[in-house]
Amino acid sequence: MNQPRKKILDPLSGQSLYLELTTLGQSLGTATGFVVESSGRHYLITNWHVVSGRHPETNAIVSSTGAVPDEIRIVHHGHTLGSWTVRTEPLQDENKNNLWLEHPYGRQVDVVALPLQAIDDDVHIYPFDLSLADTDMIPQVAMPISIIGFPLGLASAGAFPIWKTGHIASDPDLDYNDLPAFLIDATTRGGMSGSPVVLRLLGGYSTRSGSIIMTQTRPSTLFLGVYSGRIHGESEIGVVWRP
């Protein structure tokens, strides 16, 4: 008898989440985010421009409608992997104060953490492991990287993300624009803002401890940061904020 083939899912595919920004219930667009856990609380990590609806450099409204979002819909995992449930999170309190947490530099660093409120027993959270930022691997220019998100709102098998490939375009340890970011060369699209960016290699890399890894049984993964969009619109050069 033929047995059903076991399906294999990359753990990181269970951690990028589909986001929809709305105002007065009307959709303004889609984006990507992921959840981290800290001190027993869950936080959605995405971009400042996603939750604010404004350009981080000019503060101009991004949407052609002239509107900014007041809520964010998150497609969470249900009890069973491959089942989905949507929860809506407010972006402001009753006094119109923003609920998200910003970097000390403010909107100059296009990353925020939104404390999640609409988490109940029907939602299963797969938190992103931030210790992947400490993997002993040296990222170097021209290495291939993966941006795990939802280009143009596309998803796989319901709401699993799409892995797009690019390359490191600037030395990752050097600041871009005097900010904690570096550049990648990738054909990214709208909807990928807020995606985690990782470097995944199977042997053949250097470590900060001075070793060279040549062979191993499974690939190593280094969390490189949070993707926030392309420079100058049509260029293939995008910005990644370091963890």
N, C-alpha and C positions, 0 to 999 in steps of 0.2 A: 504494500500500500504506500502511495506517495504521501509523505507528511507535508503539511503546510510549511512554506519557507518562513523562518523566523525573520521578522522585520527588525532592522537595526536603525536606531535614531541617535544622532550625535547629541550629547547632552546640551551643547550650546544652542542647538535648534529648539530646545524646549525653554529657552530663556529669553530670546528676543520676542517682544510682544507688539502686536498690531495696535496702533493708536488712531483714533479719529477725533479731530478737533471740531467742536460745535459752538455755535452761538444761537441762543433762543431755539435750540433744537435743530438748527440747520447746519449741515456739514460745511466746513471750511477747507478740509483737506485731511490727509493722512500723514502719519509719521511712525517712528519706531522708538521703542524704549525697552528698558529691562529693569528688574527689581533687585534691589540689594536689601539685606537685613542688617540692622544695627541696633543694639541694645533692646532687642525684642520688638522693634518696629520695622515696618516695610516701607521702602521709599522707591518711587518710580524715578529712574534716571533717564533724562532726555535733554533736549536742547532748550536754552532760554528762548530762542526765537520760536520754538514750537508752542510753548505755553503762553508766551506773551503776544504772539502774532505780530511781532515787530522785528525789524532788522537790528541785529545787535550793535552795528556800528553807527547807523543813522537814526535809529529809533522810529523809522518810518513804518507804517502799517504794510504788511507783506501781501495780504489778500487783495485781489482786485475788487472785492466787494466793499472794501473800506471798513470791514468789521474785524474785531479781534475775538478770540475764543473766550467763552465763560465756563466751559466744561470740557472734559476730556473723557472719551469712551475708550476703555481698555478691554481688549479681547483676552481674557484669562483662560487658563486651563481649568477644566472641570475635574470631577473626581477621577475620571478615567483619562489617561493620556490619549489625546486625539478627540476628546470632547471639549466643548468651548462654552464659556459663559461671559457675558458682557457686563461690566460694571462702569458706572459713570461717576467721575470724581469732579468736585467743584474746584475751580482755580482761584476763587476769591471767597473770603468770608462775607458775612452779612454787612460788614462795614467797608467792603470793596478793597480790603487788604489782600495782597497776594499771599497764597498759601505755600508757595514753593520756597525752597531754600536756595540762595545764590552763593557763588564764590565770593570771597572778600573783595575781589576786583569788580564785582557786579556783573553787568551784562557784557563786559569785555571778554569774560570767559563764558562761552556759549554753552554752559552746562548747568542744569538745576537738579535738585532732588525734591520730589513732591511726596510728602507723607500721605500714605494711602489710608482712606477712611472706610471705603465700601468693600472691605474684605470680610467674608462670612464663611460658613462651613461648606458652601458650595463652590468655593474658589480654592484651587490648589496652586500654591506659589512654588516656583522653582527658582530660588534666589541665585543671582550671578555670584560666582566665587571670585571676590576681589583679590584673593591671594594669588590668582593667576598673573597679576602684575609683578609678582616677585619671582616668577620662574627664572632660573639662572641661565638666561639666553641673551646674547647681544644682538639686538636688531640693527641691521645695516641697510644702507641705501641699496635699492634695486631688489631687495628681498620681496617675495610674493606675500601679500596679506589678504585677509578675508574680511569683508564688511557684511554683517549678518542682519538683514533688515527686509524691508518691503518696498522694493522699487516700483513706483507708479501704483502702489497699493496691491501689487501682486503677492500671492501667498501660495503655499503648497499644502495639499491635503487638509483643507480647512483654513487654518491660520498659522501654519508653520512658516518660518521665514525663508527667504532666498539668500544663498551665499553668493556674493559677487566678489570677483578677484581683482586686485590691483597690485601696485608695487609701491614700496616706500620711495618717496621722491626727494626728501630732504633728510639730513642727518637727524635721527630721532632725539638725540640729546641736546640739540641746538634749538633755541626758542625761535618760533616764527613770529615776526612782528613784536618781539620783546614780550611774548606771552607763552604760557606753557603748552605749546602746540607744535606739531610738525605737519608736513605735507605728504599726501599720497597722490599717485597717478592712477585714476580708476574711472571707468565709465559708469559713474553713479547717476541716479535719477531721483526725482522728487519722491518723497515717502520714506527715504532712507535716513533722514535726519534723526539723530539719536541712536543710531546703530552702534553696537559694540564692534570694535576692530581688533582682530587677533592675528598673531603670527603663529603659524603651525608648521613645524618641521620634523621630519623623520631622519635624524642624524645629519652630520655635516654642518655643525654650527659651533661657534665659540661661546664660552661662558665668561661672566665677569670675574669668576674665581681663577681664570687663567687656563682652564681646560679646553680641549676640543672634543666634542662628541661626534663620533663617526658612525656608530650603529646602535640601535635600540629596538625593542620589540614593539613599541607604540610611539606615536608622535608626541612631541612636547608642544604645549600651547602657552603663549605669552600674550596677556591682555595688554594691548597697546594704547587703548583709550576710546573716546567717544567721537564718532563722526558727526560733523555739523554742516556739511555742504560744500559746494564748489566755489572757487574764487572767480570773480568776474563772470558769473553766470554760465557762459558756454564753454569755459575751459574744462579740461579733464583733471585739473588739479584741485584737490579737496583738502579740507582741514580736519585734523584729528587732535583732540584735546587729551593730553597725557593724564594717566590716572593719578 
